[in-house]
């Protein structure tokens, strides 16, 4: 019971801290306009860099949160004499460590990116053309689409399920303990997925629509859609990619 309370409190603290971070502007990246990019405006650079700052803020926040959770659970593991608590902490630290590694292997942009920060662009330190901004928006849109795809949910679900099974079968605990572990980890990973910014996708679609029919096909970011129907004698559920 004590270990469950600690894990629930730790998860709530992580979520609240990240929520505060998401509601705060990225330091040094504040932009005073929300004008959408079109071929008739000169704000595509500002929009692209603002979307980049938002995506990077999300990425760093979750990396920091997972890293802090791993360190915190590791400290509890090494300082506690309670067997059940130690089991929960070592397994929790392993899952949050995987979360941190997941962030590191899926960066928002490649490490050696030619794109400047908003501060560098505004000060004239680094040039940033409209073509570069369009490419940046496309990269960010693709990253956002992949981050909310079914594959991301499936990978996270598999890790969470494995953690729950280890708690239940590996540690020979109760089924409810395993289910609770799965539920906590699922809540965290789903929060990570659904807090990921999606503004770059919308901005890129509007940019493509505004630059004419030649580029409009580049904005075809249709998510797969669920549909269902009930008929006499049965029902069906369909997912269209």
TAZI-V304076 format. One line per field, one symbol per residue. burial: I if it has 9 or more other C-alpha atoms within 8 Angstrom, else O. A space follows every 50 residues. Layout:
# TAZI-V304076
burial = ???
This chain:
# TAZI-V304076
burial = OOIOOOOIOIIOOIIOOIOOIIOOOIOOIOOOOOOIIIOOOIIIIIIIII IIIIIIIIIOIIIIIIIOIIIOIIOIIOOOOOOOIIIIIIIIIIIIIOII OOIOOOIIOOOOOOOIIIIIIOOOOOOIOIOIIIOIIIIIIIIIIOIIOO OIIOOIIOIIIOIIIIIIOOOOIOOOIIIIIIOIIIOIIIIIIOOIIIOI IOIIIIIIIIIOOOIIOOIOOOOOOOOOOOOOOOIOOOOOO
